[in-house]
Amino acid sequence: MAIRFTIPTYLTLLRIALIPLLAVVFYLPWQYSNLACTAIFLVAGFTDWLDGYLARKMNMQTAFGAFLDPVADKLMVAFVLVLVVQAQGNPYLAVPAAIIIGREIAIASLREWMAEIGQRAKVKVSQLGKWKTTAQMTAVSLLLYRDDLLGLPINTMGYWLLYLSAILTLWSMVNYLVAAFSTINE
């Protein structure tokens, strides 16, 4: 079976290619590196939305794209969380980041296993997962930017949203596990 590359797939590959660029910019000794990193992350987030939209709208959905899209998302978020935790060196940031990264690994593995037993639909993305992703992407954007803006404590807001993301992450993980185990017990 040949892999079909479509515009959405190229957008997903672009998102993966932005990871090393973000790393380089993150460590540049430049006063605007946080702004540039935030912009790169937001572009990546936009490509995530755009590839899904185009795939559905233009009927360009492929099995490879369906596989690659969540991988790209998880790579980007995990990578940026590691960068932010390393830069700020704070256990209050490390704990929710570890929860988020750990959940992503666990749920990706659960989905793989459910697919192997023909029950992938039981652990498909839910509305709660979409809320979690929105809170998480906003939190990560704020933590990348860090600096106060218009008197708003951006970094502190990022912390609070990251904790909200961690709570939503655990909640959605429990929902996925319950769905998976109820299927297994049937």
C-alpha positions in Angstrom: 0.0 0.0 0.0 1.5 3.3 -1.1 1.5 6.4 1.1 -0.5 9.2 -0.5 0.8 12.6 0.2 -1.9 15.4 0.2 -1.8 19.0 1.1 -3.0 18.2 4.7 -0.2 15.6 5.0 2.4 18.2 3.9 1.0 20.6 6.5 1.4 17.9 9.1 5.0 17.3 8.0 5.6 21.1 8.1 4.4 21.0 11.8 7.0 18.4 12.5 9.7 20.3 10.7 8.9 23.4 12.8 10.1 21.5 15.9 13.9 21.9 15.3 13.3 25.5 14.1 11.5 26.3 17.4 14.4 24.7 19.3 17.0 26.8 17.6 15.0 30.0 18.1 14.3 29.1 21.7 18.0 29.1 22.5 19.0 32.1 20.5 20.4 34.9 22.6 17.9 37.3 21.2 15.5 39.5 23.2 12.6 38.5 20.9 13.2 34.8 20.8 10.2 34.2 23.1 8.0 36.1 20.7 9.4 34.2 17.7 8.9 30.9 19.5 5.3 31.8 20.3 4.8 32.7 16.6 6.3 29.4 15.4 4.1 27.5 17.9 1.0 29.4 16.8 1.8 28.7 13.1 2.1 25.0 14.0 -1.2 25.2 15.8 -2.8 26.8 12.8 -1.4 24.1 10.5 -3.0 21.5 12.8 -6.4 23.1 12.4 -5.9 23.7 8.7 -4.8 20.2 7.8 -7.9 18.7 9.5 -10.1 21.3 7.8 -8.7 20.7 4.4 -8.7 16.9 4.8 -12.4 16.9 5.6 -13.5 19.7 3.3 -11.6 18.5 0.2 -12.0 14.8 1.0 -8.2 14.4 1.3 -8.3 12.1 4.3 -5.7 9.3 4.3 -4.7 6.6 6.7 -1.2 8.0 6.8 -2.5 11.5 7.6 -4.8 10.1 10.3 -1.8 8.4 11.8 0.7 11.3 11.4 -1.5 14.2 12.6 -1.7 13.2 16.3 1.9 12.1 16.3 2.9 15.6 15.1 0.7 17.2 17.7 2.1 15.2 20.5 5.7 15.7 19.4 5.3 19.4 19.3 3.5 19.7 22.6 5.9 17.3 24.5 8.9 19.0 23.0 7.8 22.5 23.9 6.8 21.4 27.4 10.2 20.0 28.0 11.8 23.2 26.7 9.6 25.4 29.0 10.2 23.2 32.0 14.0 23.2 31.4 14.0 27.0 31.0 12.0 27.8 34.0 13.3 24.9 36.2 10.3 24.8 38.4 8.6 21.7 39.9 5.2 23.5 39.8 5.6 23.5 36.0 7.2 20.1 35.8 4.3 18.2 37.5 1.5 19.2 35.1 3.9 18.8 32.1 4.7 15.3 33.2 1.0 14.5 33.6 0.3 15.8 30.1 3.2 14.0 28.5 2.5 10.8 30.4 -1.1 10.8 29.5 -0.3 11.4 25.8 1.9 8.3 25.8 -0.6 6.2 27.7 -3.6 7.1 25.5 -1.6 6.8 22.2 -0.6 3.3 23.4 -4.2 2.5 24.4 -5.5 3.7 21.0 -2.9 1.5 19.3 -3.9 -1.5 21.3 -7.7 -0.9 20.7 -7.0 -0.6 17.0 -5.3 -4.0 17.1 -8.4 -5.6 18.6 -10.7 -3.8 16.2 -12.1 -1.3 18.7 -10.4 1.9 17.8 -13.7 3.8 17.6 -14.3 3.3 21.3 -11.4 5.6 22.1 -11.8 8.2 19.4 -11.2 11.9 20.2 -14.0 13.4 22.4 -15.2 16.9 23.0 -13.5 16.8 26.3 -10.2 16.0 24.5 -10.8 19.0 22.2 -11.2 21.3 25.3 -8.1 19.8 26.8 -6.2 20.5 23.6 -7.4 24.1 23.4 -6.4 24.8 27.1 -3.1 23.0 26.5 -2.2 24.9 23.4 -3.1 28.2 24.9 -1.1 27.4 28.1 1.9 26.4 26.1 1.7 29.6 24.0 1.6 31.8 27.1 4.5 29.9 28.7 6.6 30.3 25.6 5.9 34.0 25.5 6.4 34.5 29.3 6.6 38.3 29.5 3.8 40.4 31.0 1.6 42.0 28.3 -0.6 45.0 28.8 -0.2 44.4 32.6 -1.4 40.8 32.3 0.9 38.2 34.0 1.2 36.0 30.9 3.5 33.4 32.5 1.2 33.0 35.6 -1.8 32.7 33.3 0.1 30.0 31.4 0.7 28.1 34.7 -3.0 28.2 35.6 -4.0 27.0 32.2 -1.4 24.3 32.2 -2.9 23.0 35.5 -6.4 23.2 34.0 -5.0 21.3 31.0 -3.5 18.6 33.4 -6.9 18.2 35.1 -8.7 17.9 31.8 -6.0 15.5 30.6 -6.6 13.2 33.6 -10.3 13.5 33.2 -10.2 12.6 29.5 -7.8 9.8 30.3 -10.2 8.2 32.8 -13.0 8.5 30.2 -10.8 6.7 27.6 -9.8 4.0 30.1 -13.4 3.4 31.2 -14.5 3.1 27.5 -11.6 0.8 26.7 -12.1 -1.5 29.7 -15.9 -1.7 29.3 -15.3 -2.8 25.7 -12.8 -5.4 26.9 -15.2 -6.8 29.5 -18.0 -7.2 27.0 
